[in-house]
Amino acid sequence: ERASASLEEFLASLQLEVGIAPMEPAQLARVAQLTQRTNQMNASCVRRSEAEIQALLASGRAECLTVDVKDRFGSYGLTGVVIFRCAGGALVADTFLLSCRALGRGVEHRMVARLGEIAMERGLARVEIPFVAGQRNRPAALFLESLPRTAEEAARVTYRPGKRGQTHFCGIRENASVPFSFDYVKIANELRDPATILERIRMASRRPAPVLSAPPQTPLERGLAELWAGLLNLPEVGIHDNFFELGGHSLLAVQLLSRVRQVYGVELSLEVVYSGEFTVAELAKAVELKE
């Protein structure tokens, strides 16, 4: 990483290889394990046993894709799973998950693109990945909210790291804050002339400035908040702001823990990142417990 001029250059140097293919019988146990243990990038948090997955696939009501990832340093193994069905002119993925070990590298974007390709091959117009909120899957929500719905657009989804650690999704909506949801009756009744439409657009674009959840209270919290702000290129952060909602990802989390080790002499594992809400307040507690 130190030899790379940017995150984009670093990711390119990994020579990442992503294989997406139908599940093999020998992979059943690992697929079930991932549905049980994956939390962060898990769209629906549907937990399934080996027997449940086997019965579902045998019934012909769904198909399962597995995702294998490797780079020039070695293999990540089977890290992703998609279980989908075709219904009502759409490809619907009721399970869309990726292990945290592969986050921040664009693997999830390739998964969406493959679903788009399959949908187009089968003459389906849309790709739908329903989201069900869990305790720790906010990163999945933020990712899915930015996706398109048409199969053609989904097939073009690619990943390009942007400046200041932000992510750009080429071929889909950037910086989306809500999923596609339209009240067509209300639109027809209220937006009947160009002047009204333009005014509504102007009102919608006036977003309030972000408000800090709470300012740092202790020297440790202030120091950690400064580390976060520096990595995320933000003027300041609150102690209860979620790292991933501020634009962080797994690679930045690793950099952050490295900075914590250098500054405070404390060795923290990635468990602190993924075991709950990753905030300055929680990180400060973890540092204090280690000191």
N, C-alpha and C positions, 0 to 999 in steps of 0.2 A: 504493500500500500504506500509506503514512504517513497517508493521509486516512481509512483504514478502521479501525473499532474492533476488528475481529477478522478472522481468516482467513476465516471463513464469510462475513462481509460483503464482504471483498475479492473472494472467488471469485464472489459474486453480482453484484458490480459489473462483472465481466468480460463478462457477458452471453454466456456460452459457448454455442455452437451445435455440436451433434455430429450428423453425418449418417452413418448406417450403411446400406449398400446393397450389392447384389450387385456383384462386380467387373466393370468394363467392360474390353473388350479393350485400350483405350489405357492402362489402369492396370497392365498386366501387368509391365512393367519395374520400376515403383516397388514393387509387391508383392514381387517377387523380391529387390529391393535390401533391403527391410525384413527379410525372412527371413535375409538374409546379415549384416546389420549390427546388428540389435537384440539387446541382451544382457540388460539389466536386467529389463524387464517382458516376458519371453519364457518361456512355460511349458515348452516342450519343446526349444527351441534347434534345431529342425529347419531345416536350410538347404536351400533349393530354388532351382534355376535357373528361368529363364523357360520353358524347354522342359519341365521336370519339372512345373511348375504347370499349364501348358497341357495336357499329356498327362493329368494327374490329373483335371482338370475335364472334359476331353473324354470320359473314360471313364465319367463319370457316377457315379463312386465317392465324390465329394466336392463340396462347394460352397465358395465363397469370398466372404466379406464384407469390404468395405473401410470404413475409418473416417476421415472428414474432419472436421477441427476448425477452428473459427474463433472469435474473440472480437471485442470492440469495437476492438481494436488492429490486427486483421488476420487473415489466414488462416495456420494451421499447415500446411495441405495434408493430404495423405494420410499419416496417422500411425499407423494401426492396421490389423491384418489378423487375420481369423479364418478358418481352413479347417476345415470340420467335415463329419461324415457322420452318418447315422442308422443305428444298429445296436442290436439287442437291447433295444428299448424305450427307448433313450436317445439324446440328441444328444451326440455325442462330438467335441470340438474338439482335433485333434492339433496345430494351430497357433493360439496365442492370444498376440498380441504388440502392444505399444504403444510407440512411440518415446518416449525420455526427455523430449523437448521438451513432451510433453503429460501427464506424470505429475503427481500431486498435485492434480488438478483434478476427479477423479471420472469421467473418461472411461472407465476400465477397468470401473467399476461399471455404466455404461450399456451397455457391450458385453455384460456378463454378463446384464443385464436383457433385452437384445434376444434373446440366445440362449434365455432362459427363455420369452419370448413365442413364438418360433419353435417350440420344443419343444411348448408347449401347443397351438399351432395345428395341429400334426401329430399330436397325440394321444400324445406321448411323455411318460413319467413323470419322466425324470431329465435333468440336464445334467451332463456329465462333462468336466473339463478336466485331463487327466493332466499330472503334473509330472515333468520329467526334469532333474536337477540339472546345472547348468553352472558355469563359473568365476565368473560375475557375476550370476546370476539369482535371488539370495536374495530380493530384493523381490517377485518373482513368487511364490516359495514362501510367503512370509508372507501375501500377498494371497489366494492360492488356499486356504490352510489355513482361512481364516475363512468360506469360502463354503458355502452349502447345496448339497444334491444334487438336491432335487426341483425340477422345472420351475416349479411354482407359486411356490416361495420364491425361486428365481433371478429370476423375472420381477419380483419386488418389491424387488430389491436397489437401494438408493440410497446416496448418499454425503453425509455431513454431517461437516465438520471438528469435532472435539471440542476441549475445553480442553487447553492445554499442548501443542499440536501433535499430539495423538493423533488417530487416525482412528476414527470410529464408522461402522459399516456398518448402516444401518437395514434391518430385515427379515431379517438374518442373524446368525449367532453373532458376538458381540464377543469380542475378546481370546483367540481360539482359538489353541492352541499346537500341536495335532496334527491331521492330517486325520481324517475319519471312518474308523474301522477297528475292527471288532468281531469278537472270537473267540466265536461263539455257543455252541460246544461247551463252552468253558471257563466261560462265564457260566452255562450250564445246570447244570454239574457243581458249581460252587463257590458260586453265589449263590442259595441255595434258600429262604432265609427273610428277612423284613424286617430283623431285627437285623443279619445279616451284610451285607446290601445297604447299610444306613445306615453301618455301620462302614467299608466299602470307600469309600463316598463321602467320609466324613470324612478318611480317609487320603489320598485323591487330591487333596483340597483343600488339604492342608498342603504348599504349595510352598516350597522353600528360598529364602532371600533371595538376590537376585542377587549374584554374586561378581565383583569387578573383574578384568578380564583381567590388568592390571598397572598399578601406579600411575605417574604421570608422574615422570620422572627429571631433566628439565632445566627451567630457567625457561620456555623456549618451550613445552614440552609441558604444563607446568602452566597457562600462560596459555591455550593452545588448549583444554585440557580444561575450564577454567572457562567459556570461550565456549560449548562444546558443552553443558555442563550447564545453563547459563542458557537457551539456546534450547530445549532439550528438557525443561526444568523437572525435572531430575534432581539429586539431591544431589551426585553425582560420577560420573565416567566413567573407564574404564580406557583406556590408550593403544592397545589392540588391539581395543576394542569397535567393532563395525560401526555406522556412523551410522544406516543404515536399519533395522537390527534393534533399535535403541534407540527407534524411533518417528519417525525423521526422514523427510522426503520432499524432493522436488526444490525446492519453494519455500523450505523451511527451509535447504536447501543453498546456495541463492542468497543468502539472508540471512547465512549463516555466512561465505561468501566476501566479502561486503560488509563485515562486521565485521573480518575479517582485513585487508582493505585499509585500513580506518580506523585500526586499532590498530598494524599492522606496516608499513604503507605498501607492501604487496606486492600486485600484481595477478595473480590466479590465474584460469585459465579453468575452465570446467565439466569439462574433460577430466580434471582431477584428481579429480573426484567419480565419474566413470563408467568410468575406465580400469582400475580394479582395486578392491581392498579400500579403502573410504573410512574410515580410522581416524585417530585423533589422531597416531599415530606416522607414518603416511604423509603426513598434512597437514604435520606439522612438517618432514619431509624436503623437501617441495615449497617451503615457505617459506624454508628455509635455502638452497636452490638459487637462489632469486630474490634473496636479500639480497646 
